[in-house]
């Protein structure tokens, strides 16, 4: 039972995961029959709240029925009273026992998985009903009280639109069913306006036929009722009036004799329009055998009170056309059918043969079976129509058809190997004998009826009792005492099941012998044991222990899932599982498993993803507190672990990390800092994985230029047309990447360059210039000792890129014992001078830093008497950027070092190799492209590094949206290549626009508001547009519908408010690629290059 209010749209972000938009519950009350269940079930509700499926604010109550068998109506009235009391304080399930799940129908697990759930968990019937109610049935309802039975499986596969305009009173929800099904259930008889005239329960077919619609279906009573606030208040007011006070704990505490009310036939029915007061009060409540004492004076008085209070209230009905309802009966065949042959979906979740389980050999599971929350090791064969739930079994095992096995641990496996099973229900149960916890087992047949007398048509293990007695040697007096009359002897009260032996542990073998002809030892041990009937066992069931057992098994199979996902490179998100582990106190087990996986990983890619998962566990443990996840990761306490990883000793590094981690678990701020250091460790392993690209760097020998002669390298910029982010490690080697790039001249010039020469002095002279748009910045450094190069791995250190280039080209060995001057004199007879420049602004998005690195390395290689191809330089730059710790991908250098229009690709494997295909375009298309492409400098800058950490975190978490988007990036790049081959501008523009949406999905926040205004203004005039690179600022490139539109675009943007400073630049496809030339020793060579840059006023 729940109280509902309309829900506001939840805000994004924050530490608490919100449920999807639906109804916002004020209070959720779960009624239960047994006092011992209250604590366990309350804990289950609280766990679901932490998962984010109940919203963040409802009051959660588990309410024990005031007395056994107060009925669904009495339980509802009592729950309503308790809820009202709790809500007042804040301001200033009553179904029968279920033989196939000791936790009742509400906590029966369903064979489904929810891939979109924020927290990965078993889906119980309660979860399915809450989802259906919250997201579908109750959405947009007015404030009031919803009552939902948990004795049924309810399916509502499509969005439901219920008209609440003008509603008052009470409303029942129904689903269509066949007349044959309705014979054993309740149906509503309603008029044309939807007002309920009567409720018919197990009525004659002719009467049921009156309820049928044009399609021959009838509206079934499916256990869902809504009371408006006013109606609920009127119902609540009756709790103080005798004899209805006997339905509540207040009445019982005052000594009232309990009565049993039906929600539908004693409360809802009195609002039906064709029910008369006399019939209702006298107990005509149906041709039905509801089992209630309809004729007693107390019941007549109770109904009279209810009639006066509720009869004038309108009762309307809404039938959900595509809904489906299945009552959870006491028949094993029905229960097995529910868990194996559900053709619809539960709360839009499809049936899964294997749900939340590890199955070593899934090919041994036949069609029509299901396995939920289980761990099956070795060869375990399961026949059709059989169900395994909450089992840990070890093969070889074989179960035939029609079986239900639940609650069996690994110790049951040996006994099961000796006993073929068919059409049986074998269950393990947690019970409490005074203060002693035990695990006992029950065995029944799929076709047995619990209550059929043994002397009539009663069966046990699907055969008549006489046959069972004859086969086993068990006698009737062994299981029924003389105090049980013959007509009452049935399976329910047969003392069949051993619960304790005098001198040995109890096992499943103590009941499996029932299936054979074994007398002797089995019979003797059985007779000597303390035994109970199912009826007696019900009073000893330990539901808290049972739920704990299921939870422990869930996390045991979850640990197997962790290993498979990581070691087998599955694109499956582990973040929902991590959230659940932290929410439910299993973080230590998950951390231990992740440590083991990282230690055992045979490649740095797997180890890096595993460390990222550990960082996520620590982040979840902080629960949104402790500061931002991104931050520094160089605390000295973690240095020993990092040093192991740098040396390639992953196992020792992981052990050191785990040892240090234990000191950082005390509070959220420490947890977040520990998470940052795990991400720092992950970056070390990414670097090592990317370093595998070095094997594709091939360096040849050449005659070095004379001392003092310059080697000049000039490079185009690049624009990424499709596929960016898929080239970024680790995505590029875990998923595979494809990026469509074009090398471009900006305003007719190559904007990036470097020149190098040997000099006589044994030193390194470094000069770096950048940023014509922002005002040129020139940096000059002289390095005479290795100490001067030590900050080469700090990207913001002066001259870091140039220093790293000397190390990566192996001109300098930073770890050598020889001084820098000695190395230079010995190998080159002197030192080097290198100049680099870019006329593009910082953070332009045009690939400047990577292309510049390629230009510098090309110039240094040649000046040192070496040669390297464009392919080698592409991989060498990957290496350099890992050394520099900027962690870039490969698309920039592919774009700037390979001429023209091309697509770069990498496979999902290590070593990381980039392959480039130059795209042949129709004759004249490059010139056409020049006329339609324009660059617009937005005046906004944002470094890719600011976005990179979030993208990598989301990728390592394998968030479904990120994985799908990465697939789309790669396929869009291939589509884009095809558009170039065809020379199709509109198709190319479509790829460009899709690409921009994909970039925004990958890195939310990469579109500044001013850029959005700019793109909106340009939209009617372009085929497509995107910010270059990672986005966030820099250059916008557009593909105009008409040629030569620079002046028109200038005018449009000039008339658009709020854009700030912008500039427009022409673009030409550079079909020549980067150039290298020897320009002699004339010092004017560098000045001329600088002069050319100075003319590139943009």
N, C-alpha and C positions, 0 to 999 in steps of 0.2 A: 504494500500500500504506500502511495507516495502523494505528497502535496506538491502542486506544480504552479509555477508562474512563468510568464513569457520570458525568454532568455535574450539578453542583449548580445550583439556580435562580440565574441571574445577578442581581446587585443592580442596581437602577435607578440611572441617573444616572452621573456621572463623565465623564472626558474620552474614554475608549475606548468605541467602540460595540461592544456584545456581539452575537454571533450569537443568533438565537432559540434557545430551549431545545432541546437535542438531545444528541448524544454529545459528550464533551470529548476531543479528540485529544491524545495525548501526543507523537506524532511523525507527520508526514505525509511520505511518500517518493514522489517522482515519478521513475520510471525513464525514461530516454531512450536512444535508439540512438546518437546522435552526440555526440562530445565537445564540439563547438562549440555545442551547444544548452544545455549545463549552466548557464552563466551567465545566459542569457536566461530559461530556464524557472524558475530559482531566483528571479530578480527578479519573475516573474509570481506565484509563490507568496507572496512577501513583500508584494506589492501587495494581494493578496487578504486577507492577514492584517490589513493596515492598514484595509481596508474593513470589517472586522469579521465576515467570513463564515467564518473558520476558528477562531473563538475567539481568546483572547488569549495562550495559553501554549504551543502546540505547537512542537516542534522541526521545522523545515522543511528537507528535504533533497532535492536533485535529484541522482540517481545515474546516471552513465553505465554502460551495460552493459559488462562487462569485455572483451567481444570481440563483434564483429558476429555475430548469429545464435546467441546462447546459448539462445534460446528463452524462453518466458514463465516456465517453471519455473526456469531458470538465473537469469534476471533477478530473480525473486522471492527466490531463495536469496541472491543477492548483495546485494539491497536489505535483506534481513533482517539480514545480517551487518553492513552499514554502519550501519543503524539501531541495532543492539545496541552497536556500538562507540561511537557518539555518545552513547547514553544512559548507557553505562558511564562515559564521560568526564564527562558532566554530573553524575552521581552522585558521584563521587570526585573502464517501459513499453516495452515491448519490441516493440511492433507494427511491422509493415512500414511503409515509407514510403507516404504517402498522396498521390496525384497531384493532389488538388483543394484541398489546403491545405498550404503549405510548412512550416507549424508543426505539422503532424500532426493526427491525429484529436482529440487532447485539446484543442487550441486552435482547433478549428473553431467558428466563431460560429453561434449558433442564432437564428432569427428570433423572439425573445421579448423582453419587457421585464418587469422586476419592480418594480411601483409601490410595493411595501412595503420595498424595499431601503434600508438606511441610506445606502449610497453607490451612485450611479447608474453602471452600467458595462455593457459588453458581457457577454452570457452565453455563455460557451464551453461545449463539451461537458464539460470538466473541472468547471466551476462547477455545471452541472446534476447531474453525478454526485456531486459533493461534497455538494450540497444534499440529494439523494435519500438518500445514505448517512447524513449527519449527522442529518437531521431525521426520517427514516422507517425505513430498514432497520436502522441500527446502534443506534437508540435503545433503551435498557434492556439492551443486550447486556452480558455479563460482560467483564472485561478480556481482551484478546487482540489478534490481528492480523487486520485486514480487508484483503483483496486485491481490487481492482476493476480490470477491464480498461477502458481508455479507447477501445477499438476499436468501441464500440457506442453507440447511443442507447438509454437506459433510461428508461422512463416508469413511475412509480408514483403514480397520481393520487389515491389515497385513503390515509388513515392506515392504517398497517400494525401489526398486533398479532402479534408473534412470541413464542411461549412458550419462555422460556429456562430454565424450572424443570427441574432435574436434568440440564441439558445438560453434556456433556463431549465432547472430541474436536474434530472439524471439522464445519462445516456449509456446504452450498452453497445458494445462492439461485437459484431458477428462476422463469420466467414461462411461462404457457401459450401454446402456438402450434399452428398447424395441422400436420398430417402432411406436407403438400406443402412447407411451409417447412422442416420438420425434415430433409427429405432432404439439404439442403445444409449442415446445421448439426449440433450435438450435442444429444442428449437424455439425460435421466436415467431409468434403470429403478429404481424404488424399491418397497419392500414396504409393507404396510399401516401399519407403524409409522413410515414415513418414512425408513428406513435405505436408503442407496443400494446397489443390487445390482450395477449396471454403468453405464458411460457409453458410449453408442452414437453414433458420429460418421459421418455420411454412410452410414448403414447401409441395408440393403434395407427396403422398405416393411413387410414382414411383421414384421421385427424391431422397427421403430419402433412398429408397431401395438400391440405388447405393453406399451408405456409409456403408452398412452392411458387417460384417465380416462373416467368416465361421459358427459362432454360431448363426447367425441371429441378433445379437445385433449391435447397431450403436453407434459411439463415440459422446456422448452428450457434448455440450458446458456447462461447469460447473463453469464458472466465475473465473478461475485462469489462469493468464498469467505471463510469466517471460520475462523481457527485459534485455539483457546483458548490461553491462555498456556502451558500444559503442552505442547500439541501444537507450538506454535511453537518452544519450546525444543528439543523432540526433532528437529524439522526442522533447526533451526540447528546442532545438534550434528553433523549429517552433513557440514558444510562443510569439516571437517578431514580427511575420509576420502577417499582417492583412489578413483575418479576425480572425485567430486563437487567436490573442491576446485577443479577446472578451471572451475567455474561462477562462481567469485568472483575478485575482483581479487587476493586473496592467492595463489591457486593460479597465476594467470597470471604474477604477479610472480615466482613460484618456478619458472617455466618449464614448467608443465603444459600439455598440449595441450588446447585448448578442446573442450567437448562441448555439445550442444544438448539442453535438457530442455524438455518441455511441462509447464506447470503442471497441466493437467487429466489428461493421459494418462501422465505419468511420476511425478507426485506424488499428486494426488488419487485417481487411479484405483486405486492399490494399496490403498486403504482400503475399496474396494467389496467387499461380502460374497461375490459370486459369481465374482470374479476369482481364478484360481488362480495360485500362485507361478510355475509353469512357464510358463503363457501370458504372464504379465506380464513375467518376466525375459527371455523369448525375443522379446519385442516384438510380442505379439499386440495391442498397444494399438490396437485397432480395425481393423475392416474399412477404417478410415480411411486416407487418404493424408495423414498429417500432415507428410510431407516430412522426417521425422527419420531418421537412420541407425539404424534400429531393430535391425539384426542385428549391428552392430559389437561387438567384445569389450568396448570401453570402455562402451558403452551397456548391455550386459548386466550388467557389473559395477556400474554406477551404479544400475540398477534393483534389483539384488540388495541393495545397501546400503539403498535406500529401502524395499524390502519388509520387511527385518528391522526397520527403525526405525519404520515407520508402519502396517504392515498391521493390527496389533491395535487401532488407534485407531478408534473408531466414526465413521462418516461419515453424517450425516443431511441431509435435504433439506427446505427450506421453499419451497413454490410460492406466489407472490403472485397471487391470483386475477385482479385487474384490471391486473396489470403488463403492459408491452409492451416488446419487445426488437427492435431493428433493428441488424444488423451493418452497419458502414460499409464497403461493398465497394469494389472498384476500378472499378466501373461508374459512369459519369457520370449515367446515368438514375436510378440508385438515390440518388445524392447529391442530385440536383435534387429528386427526390420527397421526400426527408427534409426539405428546406428549403422546400417549398411545400405539401405535402399532409398535414402532420401533423394527424391528426384528434383525437388525444389532446392531452395537455399535457406539457410538460417540467418535472418537479419542480413540478407544479401551476400552471405558467405557460402561458397560452394563446398560440397562434400569433398573431403580428402581421405583417400584410402589410408595414408600414413600422416597422422597429425601429431606434431610435437613429439616425435619419436625418432630413435636411432635404430634402423634395421640394417644389419650387416649384409643380408642377402635379400633385397626387396623382390627379386625375381621369384622367390618362393611364396610370395603372397598371391593367392589366386584372386581373380575378379570377384567382386561382391563381398569381400571381407573388409575389415577396418581395424587399424591399430592406432591407439591414442595414448599419449603419455607413457610410452613404454620403451624399454631398452632391450633389443633382441640381438644377442651376440651369437655368432656362428650360424649354422643352418637351421632356421626355424621355419617350418612350412605351416601355412595356415590355409584351411580349405574355404570354399565359398560359403557366404552367409555366416561367417564366424567373426567374433569380436574379441580383441584383446585391449584391455584398459588397465593402466597402472600396474604393469607387470615388468619385471626384470628377469629375463629367461636366457638360458645358455643352451645352444643347440649341441648335438643334433636333436631336434624335436619335431613331432608331427601332430598337428591337430586337424581333425576332420571337419566336416561341414556342420553348421548349426550350433556352434559352441559359443558360450560367453565366458571368458576368463578375466577375472579382475583381482587386483591386490595380491598377486603372487610374486614372491621375491626369488632371487637366484637359487636359494637353497631348495626350492621346489623342483628344480630342473631334473635331477636324477630320477625322482619318483615318476615324473611325467614321461620320461623316456620309455618306461616299462609299461605304459598304459595308454593305448589308443583311445582318443576321445571323439565322440560323435553326439550331437544333440544333447549336450549337458551344459549346466551352469556351475562353474567352479569358482568359488570366491574366497579370498582371504579377508579377514575382518580384524580390526583392532578393538579389543574389549578391555574393560577394567573390572577385575574381580577384587572388590574392596580397594586396596591400595596397590594391587599387583597388575601391571599391564601385561596383556597376553595377545598373541596373534593366533586366531583360530580359523578353521576352514569349514565351508559348507559346500555340499554337492547336491544338485537337484537336476531333474530332467527338463528339457526345453518344453515338453508338452504337459508337464505336471500342473495340476490345479491345486493351489494351496489349501483350499477349504472343502474340497469334495470328500465326503466321508470314505474311509478306507474300505468299508464293507459294501459300498455302492460302486461307483465307477472310479474311485480314487486310484491314482497311480503314483509310483515312485521310480525315478530314473526311466520314465516313459513306459513302464510295464506295471501290470497289476501288482498290488502289494503281496498277494499270495505267491506270485512268481519270484518277487524279490526275496521273500522270506525263504522260499525253497532253495534259491540259488546260494544264499549267503549263510544260512543257518541261523540267522537272527529270528527271534520269536516276537510275536505281537506284544507279549507282556514285557519284553525288554525295552520297548519304546513308549508304551502307554501304561500308566499305572491303573490300578483297579478303580481309582477315583475318577477316571475319565470315561464317561458313558460311551457305549459302542457308537451311537449316532454322532458323537462329537469327535471321534478319532479321525484326525486328518493330518496331512503333511505339516501344517502350521504348528501343531502341538506334539509332533513326534520327537522324542528325545534321541535324535540320531547322531548328533554332532559332538565328538569329543572336544573338551576344552582343557583338560588337564590329565596328565599321566602321573602316577605316583613316583616313578623313578627314571623317566626319560623325557626328552623334549617332544613336544607335539609337532607333527609335520603333516603335509598334505597326503602322505601315504596312509594316514589313519582313516581317510575316507575313500581314497581311490580304490581300495580293495572291494568296495561295494560293487564295482563294475565287473569284477571277475567272479570266479566260482570259489575263491579262496576261503576256506573255513579256517580251522586250526589256529595258527598264530595270530592272524589278523582278527579273527572273531574273539579270541581270548583277550587280546590287548584291548579290543573295543569294549568288551563287557566290563573289563577292569577299570576303564577310564571314567572320569566324571564327565557326564554328557548333558547337553541342553537341547531343547527344541529351538526352532527359529523364534517362536513367540517369547521364549525365555531369554534368548540372546539379545533381543531388541532392548531389553532393560539394561544390558551391560555394554552396549556399543559405546566406544570412545571416539566420538566424531572429531574431537580436537586432534587426537593422535592420528586418526585416519587422514585428515587433511594435511597434517604435518608430513606423514609418509608420502602422500601424493606430491607434496611440494618438494620434498627431498629427491624423489625420483625424477620430477620435472627438471631439476637443476643437474641431476646426474646425466640425463640424456642431453641436457643443454650443453654440458661440458664436452660431450662427444660431438655435438653440432659445432661448437667453437673450433675444435680441432679440424673437422672436415672442411669447414668454410675457409679457414685460413690456409691449411696445408694443400687443399685442392683448388685454391684460387677461385672460389665461388664469388659471383657478384651479388652477394646477399648481405643486407644490412644487419649488423650485430648490435646496433645501438638500442633497439627495443628490448632485446634480451638483457643487455647491460643495465638498462633502466629498471627492469623487473628484478634483477639480482640485487641491486642496491636497495630498491624499495622493500624487498622481503628479507634482507639480512644475509644474503648469500654472496656478498662481494668478495670475501676472502677466498671462497672456493673458486670463484671466477678468476680472481687475480692469480691464484696458484696455477690454474690451468693455463692461463695466458703466459705465465713465466715458463712453464714447461714447453709450450709450443715455440716460443721465441728461442729458447735454448736449443731445441731440436731442429730448428729451421735450417735447411741446407742452402738457402740463398738469402741475401740481405733484403730482398723485396718482401718476402713473407715475414721476416723478423720485423721490418719497419712497420708493416700494417699491424702486427701484433702489439708493438709498443704504442701505436696510435690508439688501439683498443684499450690498453691499460690507462692511457691518458684520459680516455672517455669515462672509464670506471671512476677514476679519481675526480673528474669533473662532475659526474653525477653524484658522487658522495658529498661534494660541496653544496649541492642542491641550490645552485644559483647564487650562492654567496661567495665571498672571498675574492671578488674582483674579476677582471677580464681574463678569458682563457689565453689570449695572445699576450706575450710579454717576454722579458729576458729569460735566458736559460743558461747562465754561466756561473752559477754559484759554485764556489770551490768544493763544497761538500760532495758534489756530484762528479767532480773531475776524475777520480779514479775509474769510475764506470765508463765515462766518456773515452778515457784513454784506452781501455780494453777494446771498445768498439772501433776506435780509430785504427787500432792495430789489426783489426779483422777478427778478434777473438770474441765472437758474438756471445757464446755461452757464458764466459766469465763476465762479460759486460752486463748481461742480463741479471746474473746473480748479484753483482755489485749494485745494480739499480734497485733490485728487490730489497737488498739489505738496507740501502739508504732510505728507500720508500717508507719503511716501518717508522722512521723518525718524523715523518711529515703527515701523519694521519690524524693529528690531534684536533685540528679546527679547519674551517673552510679556507681561510687564507693560505694555510700551509698546503692543503690539498691542491688548490689551484696552482700554486708555485711548483708543486711536484708534477702536476700534469704538464706544465710548460717544459719542465726538464725532460719528461718522457718524449715530448714532441721534439725537443732539441736532440735527443738520442736518435729518434726516428730520422731526423734530417741527416745525421751522420751516415746512417745505413742507406738512405736514398742516394747520398753522394757516392757511396761505394758501388751501388747498383749502376749509377750513371757512368761511373769510371770505366765500366766494361766497354763503353764506346771507344776507349783509347785504342783498342785493337784494330779499329778501322782507320786509324791515323797512320798514313804511310808517308814517310819523309825521305826524299831523295837527296843526292849530293849535287852541288853545282859550284862553279868557280865563283868565289865571293867577289863582290865589287871592290874596287880599290878603296883604301882608307879615305874617308872624307866624301865618298860618292853616295848620294842619296838614292834610296829605293822609295818611289812614290806609289802609293796605292789609293785609288779613289773608288768609292762604292755608292751605288744607288741606295735609296731608302726602300722600304717595302710596305705594301698594304696587304693585310690578311683579308681575303674575300670570304672564306668559309673555313670552319674546322678548328679555329684557335681554341686553346685549353686542352685539346686532345693530344698536343705535343708536349705537355708539361709532365715531367716526372713527378710521381710514379704512374700517372694515368697512362702515359705513352707506352710504358712497357708492361703494364698490368691489363690494360684494355686494348691498346693499339690505337694509333693516331693517324689522321689524314688532314692536311691543311693545304688550302688553295691560296697561293701567294702570287703577287705581281711585283717585280722590281720596277721602281719608278724614279724618274727624274722629277725634282720639285722645282717649278719655275725654270725648267730647262737645264738644271745642273744636278750633279751628284753631290749630295750634301754631307757626305761622311768620308773621312780619309785619314791616312797616316803616312808618315815617311820615317825611315830609319837609316842610319849610317854607322859605320865603324869610326871610332875616333882613337887617337893615339893614347890618350890618358886612360888608365885602367879604372874607369868609373862608369856609372850609368847616369846620363843626363836625360831627364824626363820633362817634356813640355806638353801640356794638355790645354786645349782651348775649346770652348763650347758656348752656344747660346746667343746667336745673333739677335733673335727676337727679344730676348730678355736683357740684352746688353752683354757683350762678350766678356767671358771670364777666362783668364789665363793663369795656369798653375805651372810653376817651374820648380823642379826638385833635382838634387844631385845625391846619388847614393854611392858611397865609397866603402861601406862595410855591409856585411850580411845583416847586421842589426838594423840598418836602414830599411831593409826589405821585410822585416818580421810582421808588419801589419798588412801584408798582402791579402790576407783572408778577411779583412774588415772592409766591407764594400764602401763605407763612407770615409775611410782613411784617405788622405791626399795621395793621388797617384796609384791607388790600389789596383786598378785594372791593368795599368802598364807594368806594375811590379809582378802581378800574377802572370802576365804574358811572358816575361823573361823566364819565370820558373817553368811554365808549361811548355815553352819551346826548348827547354833544357839548356838554354844558354847559361843559366845560373842553377847550381844545385844548392838549395837552401839548407839542406841537412848536412852538407859537407863540412869536414873539419878544416878545409882550406879556406883562407880568407877570400873575400870577393875579389880583391885585386889580383891575387895569385891565380884564381880560376880564370879571370879574363885574360891575363897575360899569357898563361899557359895554353889556352885553347884558341884565342883569337888575336893575340899580340897587342891587345888594347881593349878599350871599352866601347860603349854604344851610346848613341844619341837617338832618341825617338820622340817624334812629335805626333800628336793626334788632334783631330778637330771634328766638330759637328756644327753645322749651322742650324740645326733643329733644336727646339726648346727642350728642356728637361721634361721627361714624362710625356713625350709627344705621341707615343703609341705606334710610331713608325719603325720600331725595332732598332733604335739607334745604338744602344749599349752592346748588343750582341753583334751587330754588323761591325761596329767599331772594334770590338775584340777580334773579329776575323781580319779586319784590315791591319791592325797592329801586328797580329801573329804572322800574317802573310809578309809584311814588310820585314819583320825581324828574321823570319826564316831565310828570306832571300839575302838580307844583309849579312847573315851568318854563314852563307854558302850552302843553303839547303833549299829544297823545293817542296811544295805541298799542293796537291790538287784542291779544287773546291770541295770535293767530297771529304777529303781529309780535314780541311779547315772546318767544315760543318761539325764533325765529331770532336775536333780539337777545341772548338768554342764551348761545346757541351762540357768538356773536361774543365776548361778554364772557369766557367761559371760555377761549377761545383767547388773548385778550389777557392774561388772568390766568395762562396757561400751565398750567392744571390739565387741559385737554384732555378735557373731559367730552362725553357724548353728549346726546341730546335727550329721553330718556324721562322724566327727573325733572320738567322744566318742563312737559312735556305732561301728566304726572300731576297736578301741583299747580295749573296755571293753567287747565286745561279741566275743567269740572265732570263728576262722575259717572264712568261706566264707558265707556272708549273705547279705540280701538286707533290708535296712531300708525304711520305708514309713511313710508319714504323709498326712492327708487329708486336703482339702481346707476348713478348719474351725478352729474356736476357741472353746474351749481351745485346745492348741497345744499338740497333743499326737503323740509320735513316736512308731511305732510298728516294730518289727524286725522278719524277717523270715530267719532262717539258711537254707542254700541251701545244699541239699543232692547231692553229686557228685559221679560219678562212682568209684568203688573201685580202689585204686591206682592212681586216678587222682591228688590228692594233691601232691603226690611225683613227678608225671610228671610235674606239675606246678612248683615245686621247681627247677626242672632241666632246665626250660625254662624261668623263670623270673630272671631278673637282675636289680639291682639298680645302677644308675650312678650319682654320685654327680657332678653337673655341675660347682660348684665354684661360681655360681651366686645366689644372694638372693634377694627376693622381698616379702614384707609382703602383705598378703591378704588384710589388711586394706587399703593399697594404691589403691587397685582395687575396694574395696567394695563400696565406695561412688558413683562411676560412675555407677556401676551395679545397685545399688538401685535406682539411679535417673532415669536410663533408664527403669527399671521395673515399677516404679511408673508412668512414662510417657506412659507406655504400648506401647512402640515402637513395631510395628508389627514384626520386625526381632527378637526382644527379646522374645516376646510371643511365636512365632513359635519355636524359639530355645529352650525355656523352655519345650514346649510340646515334642520336640525331645529328650531332655535330659532324661525325665521321660520314654518315650517309649524305648529309647536305654538301660536304666537300666534294664527294663523288658526283653528286647532281650538278654542282657548280662546274666541275671539269667538263661535264657533258655539254653544259650551256656554252662554255668557251669554244668547244670543238664545233658547235653548231653556229657560233657567232650570233647567238640569240640574246639580245639585250634585255627584253622583258623577263625572260626566264632567269637571266643572270641577276636582275634586280630583285626577283622573288627570293632567290637564294640569299642575297645580301640582307634583305629584310628579316628572313627567318633567322639568319645568323645573329642579327642584333638581339632578337628575342631570346635566342639560345645563350648568348653572352649574359644577358640580364638574369636568366634562370641560374646560370652557373655562379654568378657573383652579384647577388642583389645589392643595390646601392651604387652600381657603376654608372648610373644615368643621373647626372646633376639636373636640377630643375631647369636651369637656363638652357641646357642642351636639349631637354625635352621640348621647351618652347621653340627652340631653333628647328628641331626636326618636325614639329607640328606645322610650322610655317612653310617648310620646304616640301612637305608630303605631296601636295598636288603636282609638283613639278619634277618628281623623281621616280625612277623605277624601283630604287632601293637606296638605303643609306645605313651607315653604321659608324660608331666611333672606332678608331683604330686601336689595335692591341686589346688590352684587358678592359679598356673603358675607364670611365671616371673623369675623363677630360682629354686634353691633347687635341688631336686632329679628328674631325669628322670627314668622312669621304662619302660623296654622293654620286649616283649614276643618274644623270639627268635624262628626261624623256626627249628633249630637243638638244641639238649640238650647240656648242659654243655659247654657253649660258652664263658666263662669269659675271658680266655686267648686270644681267637680270637678277641673278641670285644676290648680288651685292645690294641691289635696290630693295629686294624683298626683305632681306635681313636688316637693312638700315631702317626700315619702317616697322620693325618688330621690337616691341619694348622689352627691356630687361635682359638683353643679351650681353651687355658689357663690351669689352674690346674683342673684336674678331678680325680675321683677315682671310682672304680667299686666294688660293694658289692653283696654278695650272699643274696638270699631271701628264707625264708622257711615259709610256712603257719603255723601259730600258732593255733593249734587245741585245746589248753587248755584254752586260754584266760588269763585275768589278774590273778595273784596269790596273796593271802594274807596269811601271816603267823606271828605267835608270835615268836620272836627270843630272848626273854629274855632280861636281862639287860646288857649283855656283850657289852661294848663299841666297841668291834671289829666288831659287826654286821654291823654298818654303814661303818667302814673302809673296811670290806670285800666287801660290796656292791660297795664302791668306787674303791676297787682294781679290781673288775670284770670290772667296767667301764673303768678303765685305760687300761685294756688289749684289749678293743674293738678299737684298732687302725684302723682307716679307712682312 
